[in-house]
Amino acid sequence: MKIRNQQDFAAGFMYIVVGLFFASLATGYQMGTAAKMGPGYFPFCLGMLLALIGLVVLLSAITKKAAEVKLKKWDLKSVIWITGAVVLYGVLLSTMGFFVALITLVFVSASASHEFKWKGTVINALVLLVFTYLAFVVGLKLQFPLWPFFLNN
């Protein structure tokens, strides 16, 4: 067995691991039935579906028809920047509010790119800000601070 497409093989393996992880977590909740679903039913099905998709992708990477693609090295600096941006968003959200935290998330994660441009990042931040505000605050009515703590009076 030769792995012809290393990228698909790695992606398929990752899908399987993540899908099985979340499916196993879902077994800690009541499953219920298809007619009366419990809180664990949908996450379990979604996790198993993700694992199944991963299996299909993984198996397609070892077929004779698969293109030969090598796995590229990770850009560890970019991975650290993006992970740090998400952690920073979580830390800033409660004290600095949704708007500041989201703009910080976009700018820090965009700086991980080798093609960083200010104009594109500002436009991206504004579009994401409007969309997430409308979806989560207006649409879903989620309650979290919008502005920094010193402006909430």
ChimeraX attribute file (.defattr): number of C-alpha atoms within 10 A of each C-alpha:
attribute: neighborCount
match mode: 1-to-1
recipient: residues
	/A:1	6
	/A:2	9
	/A:3	20
	/A:4	19
	/A:5	22
	/A:6	20
	/A:7	18
	/A:8	24
	/A:9	23
	/A:10	16
	/A:11	16
	/A:12	24
	/A:13	20
	/A:14	17
	/A:15	23
	/A:16	23
	/A:17	16
	/A:18	17
	/A:19	24
	/A:20	20
	/A:21	15
	/A:22	18
	/A:23	23
	/A:24	16
	/A:25	14
	/A:26	20
	/A:27	14
	/A:28	11
	/A:29	14
	/A:30	12
	/A:31	17
	/A:32	12
	/A:33	9
	/A:34	9
	/A:35	6
	/A:36	9
	/A:37	12
	/A:38	14
	/A:39	15
	/A:40	18
	/A:41	19
	/A:42	15
	/A:43	20
	/A:44	23
	/A:45	15
	/A:46	16
	/A:47	23
	/A:48	21
	/A:49	17
	/A:50	22
	/A:51	24
	/A:52	17
	/A:53	17
	/A:54	24
	/A:55	19
	/A:56	16
	/A:57	21
	/A:58	24
	/A:59	16
	/A:60	19
	/A:61	25
	/A:62	19
	/A:63	14
	/A:64	13
	/A:65	10
	/A:66	15
	/A:67	15
	/A:68	14
	/A:69	14
	/A:70	12
	/A:71	12
	/A:72	8
	/A:73	6
	/A:74	8
	/A:75	9
	/A:76	9
	/A:77	10
	/A:78	16
	/A:79	13
	/A:80	12
	/A:81	17
	/A:82	20
	/A:83	14
	/A:84	15
	/A:85	23
	/A:86	18
	/A:87	12
	/A:88	16
	/A:89	22
	/A:90	15
	/A:91	13
	/A:92	19
	/A:93	20
	/A:94	16
	/A:95	16
	/A:96	19
	/A:97	21
	/A:98	23
	/A:99	21
	/A:100	17
	/A:101	23
	/A:102	24
	/A:103	18
	/A:104	18
	/A:105	22
	/A:106	21
	/A:107	17
	/A:108	20
	/A:109	20
	/A:110	22
	/A:111	17
	/A:112	17
	/A:113	13
	/A:114	8
	/A:115	7
	/A:116	13
	/A:117	11
	/A:118	11
	/A:119	9
	/A:120	11
	/A:121	18
	/A:122	14
	/A:123	11
	/A:124	15
	/A:125	20
	/A:126	16
	/A:127	12
	/A:128	15
	/A:129	18
	/A:130	11
	/A:131	12
	/A:132	16
	/A:133	18
	/A:134	13
	/A:135	13
	/A:136	13
	/A:137	15
	/A:138	10
	/A:139	10
	/A:140	10
	/A:141	11
	/A:142	11
	/A:143	8
	/A:144	12
	/A:145	15
	/A:146	19
	/A:147	17
	/A:148	17
	/A:149	13
	/A:150	9
	/A:151	9
	/A:152	9
	/A:153	4
